[in-house]
Amino acid sequence: MNKVTSTTIKISPQSLKRGVVVMAAEEYERLQTRAIPTYYLTGKKALELDKLVEDGLREHRAGKTIKARSLKEALKVYERRHGRN
């Protein structure tokens, strides 16, 4: 059996409100390897995606985006706004 020693850890009040998890490093590494991987785009596809995001943010700032709880609800709102059946 492993010997357990007491250690004091300082945790900010904000972190306490959100929640804190303590786990073994091996378990954390295992969870990290199962996480969704990060992909980095380069070249033409990266530029196309950057433009798409830029356009979307511009529309959002202009108030042209739709707030909805689901894709189905968003499509209904879009159809009402644009008169499509």
C-alpha positions in Angstrom: 0.0 0.0 0.0 1.3 3.5 -0.9 2.0 6.0 1.8 -0.2 9.1 1.5 1.2 12.5 2.6 -0.9 15.6 3.1 -0.3 18.5 0.8 -2.0 21.9 0.7 -3.1 23.2 -2.7 -4.2 26.8 -3.3 -7.3 26.9 -5.5 -8.9 30.2 -6.6 -12.5 31.0 -5.7 -13.3 31.1 -9.5 -11.9 27.6 -9.9 -13.9 26.3 -6.9 -17.1 27.6 -8.4 -16.4 25.9 -11.7 -15.1 22.7 -10.1 -11.8 21.0 -9.6 -10.6 17.6 -10.5 -7.5 15.8 -9.0 -6.3 12.7 -10.7 -3.1 10.7 -11.3 -0.9 11.9 -14.2 -1.2 8.6 -15.9 -5.0 8.8 -16.0 -4.8 12.4 -17.3 -2.4 11.3 -20.1 -4.8 8.5 -21.0 -7.7 10.8 -21.2 -5.7 13.2 -23.3 -4.8 10.6 -25.9 -8.5 9.7 -26.3 -9.5 13.4 -26.8 -10.4 14.8 -30.2 -7.2 15.6 -32.1 -6.3 19.1 -33.2 -5.8 19.6 -36.9 -4.0 22.6 -38.5 -5.0 23.6 -42.0 -2.5 25.1 -44.4 -2.6 26.6 -47.9 -5.8 27.3 -49.9 -8.1 25.4 -47.5 -6.9 27.4 -44.5 -7.5 30.6 -46.3 -11.0 29.6 -47.4 -11.8 28.6 -43.8 -10.4 31.9 -42.5 -12.6 33.8 -44.9 -15.7 31.8 -43.9 -15.0 32.5 -40.2 -14.4 36.2 -41.0 -17.7 36.5 -42.9 -19.6 34.7 -40.1 -18.2 37.0 -37.4 -19.0 40.0 -39.5 -22.6 38.8 -40.0 -22.8 38.1 -36.2 -21.7 41.6 -35.3 -24.2 43.0 -37.8 -27.0 41.1 -36.1 -27.7 38.8 -39.1 -27.3 35.5 -37.2 -30.0 33.4 -35.8 -30.2 32.4 -32.1 -31.8 28.9 -31.7 -31.7 25.9 -29.5 -31.3 23.5 -32.3 -30.6 23.3 -36.0 -34.2 22.5 -36.7 -35.3 25.6 -34.9 -32.7 27.7 -36.7 -33.9 26.4 -40.1 -37.5 27.3 -39.2 -36.5 30.9 -38.2 -34.4 31.2 -41.4 -37.4 30.1 -43.5 -39.7 32.6 -41.8 -37.2 35.4 -42.3 -36.5 34.7 -45.9 -40.0 33.6 -47.0 -39.1 30.1 -48.1 -41.3 27.0 -47.7 
